[in-house]
Amino acid sequence: MTRPLTDILRDPEADLAGCFGDPRPDPPPAGPPYSGGPPALAGELDPAMEGRPLAELCAKVTGLDVEEAAGLVRFGGMWIDAHPKFMPELPLPGKGEFRVNFPAYGQKFFYEADPGRIVYEDDAVIVYDKESGRPSQAVPYDAYNNVTAALGRLTGLELRLSHRLDAGTSGLILSAKTKKDAGALGKAFEGGRVSKRYLALSAGDGPDWEERVCEASIAKHAGRMLARANGPGVWARTALRALARRGGRTLFLAIPHTGRTHQIRLHLSFEGHPVMGDRFYGGAPWPRLMLKASGLAFPHPRTGRTVRLGEPWDAEGAVSG
């Protein structure tokens, strides 16, 4: 069970991992007909199939029967011209490209949003406490088992994700309920009027940082992201503070001032304190990525008033930003 950060910091016997205690909804084991992860299939649409149902094309190119093919379409595995299509009966266009993405675990509908994890909701927005291990939005092989789709099923609305968290990162994620509200939130993010706090756990007794600002740039090299002090890349800035050192681990507070891919993970690794469970950037082994979006503040898209959620926001845990 997750413990409040203030309790963790005040209790010298508390396990620092206690503030990351959400369950991880893992995918089920792989099963036929997708065991082993078949490669994606792609090609040009056959003009002779114009007007035929999408499931028929899926069955033709995959070798599945029509019922299995229809399930794969509903699951989000069938893309036309780089966009997922979910209706098996959708008439095919006469030209374009198709792609079939097979999920390694098959057509399994295993993830639904937990109403108890809704942190805030009104007519304009909804904030959900995302579990570690679930994507924020659809991935090429699965458009069902993600937070945005699950919240849409729960609320009956077509939600618009305002920002994303990595699949392994847990915590607060914001979505808008209308296109107009999404536009207002988008402008708030672009204007730097949204503030986020993250908690990260690293192995080892870390430094005594009252405040440290990492400004290592981020670039992609040889297929992976990296942070470096100099050289080509996009500028990135993260304020860091070591909140506690206990049991051979260090709990960090991180406030990103820019929004780059894997920014906090890369900056902590650059500083010599990779996040536990981060197999990409040198973190110590752990069942999940020990990174949590713990605090979120944003201007409400209709009223402009600041909505402040989560922690830490008090003077004791705050870092300037």
C-alpha positions as CSV (number, residue, x, y, z in Angstrom):
1,M,0.0,0.0,0.0
2,T,1.3,3.5,-0.9
3,R,2.2,5.7,2.1
4,P,2.2,9.5,2.0
5,L,5.6,11.0,1.4
6,T,5.4,13.1,4.7
7,D,4.9,9.9,6.7
8,I,7.9,8.2,4.9
9,L,10.2,11.2,5.6
10,R,9.1,11.5,9.3
11,D,9.5,7.8,10.1
12,P,13.2,6.8,10.2
13,E,12.2,3.1,10.0
14,A,10.0,3.5,6.9
15,D,11.0,1.8,3.7
16,L,11.6,4.5,1.1
17,A,9.9,2.3,-1.5
18,G,6.7,2.7,0.4
19,C,5.6,5.8,-1.6
20,F,5.8,3.8,-4.8
21,G,3.5,1.0,-3.7
22,D,0.9,0.8,-6.5
23,P,0.2,-2.6,-8.1
24,R,1.6,-3.3,-11.5
25,P,-1.0,-4.7,-14.0
26,D,1.3,-6.9,-16.1
27,P,0.1,-8.4,-19.4
28,P,-1.0,-12.0,-19.3
29,P,1.2,-14.8,-20.6
30,A,1.5,-15.1,-24.4
31,G,-0.8,-17.6,-26.0
32,P,-1.8,-18.9,-29.4
33,P,-1.9,-17.7,-32.1
34,Y,0.6,-15.0,-31.2
35,S,3.2,-16.9,-29.1
36,G,6.7,-15.9,-30.1
37,G,5.7,-12.4,-31.3
38,P,5.1,-12.7,-35.1
39,P,6.5,-9.9,-37.1
40,A,4.4,-7.0,-38.4
41,L,2.9,-7.3,-41.8
42,A,2.7,-4.4,-44.2
43,G,1.9,-3.6,-47.8
44,E,-0.1,-1.7,-50.3
45,L,-3.9,-2.0,-50.4
46,D,-5.4,-4.0,-53.2
47,P,-7.7,-1.8,-55.3
48,A,-9.8,-4.9,-56.0
49,M,-10.7,-5.1,-52.3
50,E,-12.1,-1.5,-52.2
51,G,-15.4,-1.5,-50.2
52,R,-14.7,-4.9,-48.6
53,P,-14.6,-5.0,-44.8
54,L,-11.3,-4.4,-43.0
55,A,-11.6,-7.8,-41.2
56,E,-11.5,-9.5,-44.6
57,L,-8.2,-7.9,-45.5
58,C,-6.8,-8.8,-42.0
59,A,-7.8,-12.4,-42.4
60,K,-6.3,-12.6,-45.9
61,V,-2.9,-11.3,-45.0
62,T,-2.6,-13.0,-41.6
63,G,-4.1,-16.4,-42.3
64,L,-6.4,-16.0,-39.3
65,D,-10.1,-16.9,-39.7
66,V,-12.5,-13.9,-40.0
67,E,-13.6,-14.0,-36.4
68,E,-10.0,-13.9,-35.1
69,A,-9.1,-11.2,-37.6
70,A,-12.1,-9.1,-36.5
71,G,-10.9,-9.4,-32.9
72,L,-7.4,-8.3,-33.9
73,V,-8.9,-5.2,-35.6
74,R,-11.0,-4.4,-32.5
75,F,-7.8,-4.7,-30.4
76,G,-6.1,-2.1,-32.5
77,G,-3.7,-4.2,-34.4
78,M,-4.8,-3.1,-37.9
79,W,-3.6,0.2,-39.3
80,I,-4.5,2.0,-42.5
81,D,-2.2,4.8,-43.7
82,A,-0.5,5.0,-40.3
83,H,-3.7,5.3,-38.3
84,P,-5.3,2.5,-36.2
85,K,-8.7,1.3,-37.3
86,F,-10.9,-0.5,-34.8
87,M,-14.1,-1.4,-36.8
88,P,-13.9,-4.8,-38.5
89,E,-16.7,-3.8,-40.8
90,L,-15.0,-0.6,-42.0
91,P,-15.0,-0.5,-45.9
92,L,-11.5,-0.5,-47.3
93,P,-10.3,2.4,-49.5
94,G,-9.1,1.7,-53.0
95,K,-5.6,2.8,-52.3
96,G,-3.2,3.3,-49.4
97,E,-1.0,1.2,-47.1
98,F,-1.9,-1.3,-44.4
99,R,0.1,-2.6,-41.4
100,V,-0.8,-5.4,-39.0
101,N,0.9,-5.3,-35.6
102,F,0.6,-8.5,-33.6
103,P,0.5,-8.3,-29.8
104,A,2.9,-10.8,-28.2
105,Y,0.2,-11.8,-25.7
106,G,-2.6,-12.1,-28.2
107,Q,-6.0,-10.5,-28.2
108,K,-6.4,-10.2,-24.5
109,F,-8.5,-7.5,-22.9
110,F,-7.0,-7.4,-19.4
111,Y,-6.8,-3.8,-18.2
112,E,-9.6,-1.5,-17.0
113,A,-9.3,1.8,-15.1
114,D,-9.9,1.7,-11.4
115,P,-12.4,4.4,-10.3
116,G,-10.6,4.6,-6.9
117,R,-7.5,6.0,-8.7
118,I,-9.3,9.0,-10.1
119,V,-7.6,11.9,-8.2
120,Y,-9.6,14.8,-9.6
121,E,-12.5,15.1,-12.0
122,D,-14.9,17.9,-13.2
123,D,-16.7,18.8,-16.4
124,A,-13.5,19.7,-18.2
125,V,-10.7,17.4,-16.9
126,I,-9.8,14.2,-15.3
127,V,-6.6,13.2,-13.4
128,Y,-5.8,9.6,-12.9
129,D,-3.1,8.0,-10.7
130,K,-1.6,5.7,-13.3
131,E,-0.1,2.3,-12.4
132,S,3.4,1.4,-13.4
133,G,3.5,-1.0,-16.4
134,R,0.6,0.4,-18.4
135,P,1.1,2.8,-21.4
136,S,-0.5,6.2,-21.2
137,Q,-2.0,5.7,-24.7
138,A,-2.3,3.2,-27.5
139,V,0.8,1.4,-28.7
140,P,1.0,0.0,-32.3
141,Y,0.0,-3.5,-31.3
142,D,-2.5,-2.7,-28.6
143,A,-5.1,0.1,-28.5
144,Y,-7.1,-1.4,-25.6
145,N,-4.9,-2.0,-22.6
146,N,-3.8,1.6,-21.9
147,V,-4.9,4.4,-19.5
148,T,-6.5,6.7,-22.0
149,A,-8.7,4.0,-23.6
150,A,-9.6,2.5,-20.3
151,L,-10.6,5.9,-18.8
152,G,-12.7,6.5,-22.0
153,R,-14.5,3.2,-21.4
154,L,-15.1,4.1,-17.7
155,T,-16.4,7.6,-18.4
156,G,-18.0,7.0,-21.8
157,L,-16.1,10.0,-23.2
158,E,-13.5,10.5,-25.9
159,L,-10.7,11.8,-23.7
160,R,-7.7,13.8,-24.9
161,L,-4.4,13.1,-23.2
162,S,-2.7,16.4,-22.2
163,H,0.7,14.8,-21.5
164,R,2.1,11.3,-21.2
165,L,4.1,9.2,-18.8
166,D,6.4,6.4,-19.8
167,A,4.7,3.0,-19.3
168,G,7.0,2.2,-16.4
169,T,6.3,5.5,-14.6
170,S,3.4,5.7,-12.2
171,G,1.5,8.7,-11.0
172,L,-0.7,11.7,-12.0
173,I,-1.7,12.0,-15.6
174,L,-4.1,14.7,-17.0
175,S,-6.7,14.4,-19.7
176,A,-9.2,16.8,-21.1
177,K,-12.8,16.0,-21.8
178,T,-13.4,18.3,-24.8
179,K,-11.3,19.6,-27.7
180,K,-11.5,23.2,-26.5
181,D,-10.3,22.2,-23.0
182,A,-7.5,20.2,-24.5
183,G,-6.4,23.2,-26.5
184,A,-6.3,25.4,-23.4
185,L,-4.2,22.8,-21.5
186,G,-1.9,22.5,-24.5
187,K,-1.2,26.2,-24.4
188,A,-0.6,26.0,-20.7
189,F,2.0,23.3,-21.2
190,E,3.6,25.2,-24.1
191,G,3.7,28.4,-21.9
192,G,5.4,26.7,-19.0
193,R,2.4,27.2,-16.7
194,V,2.1,23.5,-15.7
195,S,4.3,22.3,-12.8
196,K,5.2,18.7,-12.2
197,R,6.9,16.9,-9.3
198,Y,8.4,13.4,-9.5
199,L,9.8,11.0,-6.9
200,A,12.6,8.7,-7.9
201,L,14.4,6.0,-5.9
202,S,18.1,5.2,-6.5
203,A,20.4,2.5,-5.1
204,G,23.2,3.7,-2.8
205,D,23.6,6.5,-0.3
206,G,23.2,9.5,-2.5
207,P,24.5,13.1,-2.1
208,D,23.2,15.7,0.3
209,W,21.6,17.9,-2.3
210,E,19.6,20.8,-0.9
211,E,19.2,21.7,-4.6
212,R,21.0,20.8,-7.7
213,V,20.1,21.7,-11.3
214,C,21.1,19.4,-14.1
215,E,21.3,20.9,-17.5
216,A,22.7,18.0,-19.5
217,S,21.4,18.0,-23.1
218,I,19.6,15.0,-24.5
219,A,20.2,13.4,-27.8
220,K,19.6,10.1,-29.6
221,H,22.7,8.1,-30.5
222,A,22.9,4.7,-32.0
223,G,19.2,4.1,-31.4
224,R,19.1,5.1,-27.7
225,M,18.8,8.3,-25.7
226,L,21.7,9.8,-23.8
227,A,22.5,12.9,-21.7
228,R,25.7,14.8,-22.0
229,A,27.2,18.1,-20.8
230,N,28.3,19.2,-24.2
231,G,27.7,18.4,-27.8
232,P,24.6,18.2,-30.1
233,G,21.2,17.6,-28.5
234,V,18.2,19.4,-27.1
235,W,18.7,21.5,-23.9
236,A,17.0,20.0,-20.8
237,R,16.8,21.2,-17.3
238,T,15.8,19.3,-14.1
239,A,15.9,20.6,-10.5
240,L,16.9,17.8,-8.1
241,R,16.9,17.3,-4.4
242,A,17.8,14.3,-2.2
243,L,14.9,14.0,0.2
244,A,16.1,11.0,2.3
245,R,18.9,8.3,2.4
246,R,17.9,5.1,4.1
247,G,18.5,1.4,3.8
248,G,21.1,1.8,1.1
249,R,18.7,3.8,-1.1
250,T,18.2,7.5,-1.8
251,L,14.8,9.2,-2.5
252,F,15.0,12.1,-4.9
253,L,12.6,14.9,-5.7
254,A,12.8,15.9,-9.4
255,I,11.2,18.9,-11.1
256,P,11.5,19.0,-14.9
257,H,11.7,22.5,-16.3
258,T,11.6,21.1,-19.9
259,G,9.8,18.1,-21.2
260,R,12.2,15.8,-23.0
261,T,11.9,12.1,-23.6
262,H,13.1,10.1,-20.5
263,Q,14.5,13.4,-19.1
264,I,14.5,12.6,-15.4
265,R,15.8,9.1,-15.9
266,L,18.6,10.4,-18.1
267,H,19.5,13.3,-15.8
268,L,19.7,11.1,-12.7
269,S,21.8,8.6,-14.5
270,F,24.0,11.4,-15.8
271,E,24.5,12.5,-12.1
272,G,25.4,9.0,-11.1
273,H,22.2,8.0,-9.5
274,P,20.1,6.0,-12.0
275,V,16.5,5.1,-11.1
276,M,16.0,1.7,-9.7
277,G,14.3,-0.7,-12.2
278,D,15.6,1.4,-15.1
279,R,17.1,-1.3,-17.4
280,F,17.9,1.3,-20.1
281,Y,20.0,3.7,-18.1
282,G,21.8,1.6,-15.5
283,G,19.4,1.3,-12.7
284,A,19.6,-1.4,-10.1
285,P,17.3,-4.4,-10.7
286,W,13.7,-3.9,-9.3
287,P,10.3,-5.3,-10.4
288,R,9.2,-1.9,-11.6
289,L,10.6,1.5,-12.6
290,M,10.9,3.5,-9.3
291,L,9.7,6.8,-10.8
292,K,6.4,8.4,-9.8
293,A,4.7,11.6,-11.0
294,S,3.7,12.6,-7.5
295,G,2.6,16.2,-7.9
296,L,0.8,18.2,-10.6
297,A,-0.3,21.8,-10.8
298,F,-2.1,23.3,-13.8
299,P,-4.4,26.3,-14.7
300,H,-7.9,25.1,-15.1
301,P,-8.9,25.3,-18.8
302,R,-12.2,27.1,-18.0
303,T,-11.6,29.1,-14.9
304,G,-7.8,29.7,-15.0
305,R,-7.5,28.9,-11.3
306,T,-4.6,26.7,-10.3
307,V,-5.5,23.1,-9.6
308,R,-2.8,21.6,-7.3
309,L,-2.7,17.9,-6.7
310,G,-0.5,15.4,-5.0
311,E,2.8,16.1,-3.2
312,P,5.2,17.6,-2.3
313,W,4.1,21.3,-2.4
314,D,5.0,22.4,1.1
315,A,8.2,24.3,2.0
316,E,9.8,21.2,3.5
317,G,9.8,19.2,0.3
318,A,9.7,21.9,-2.3
319,V,12.4,22.7,-4.8
320,S,12.3,26.1,-6.6
321,G,10.5,25.9,-9.9
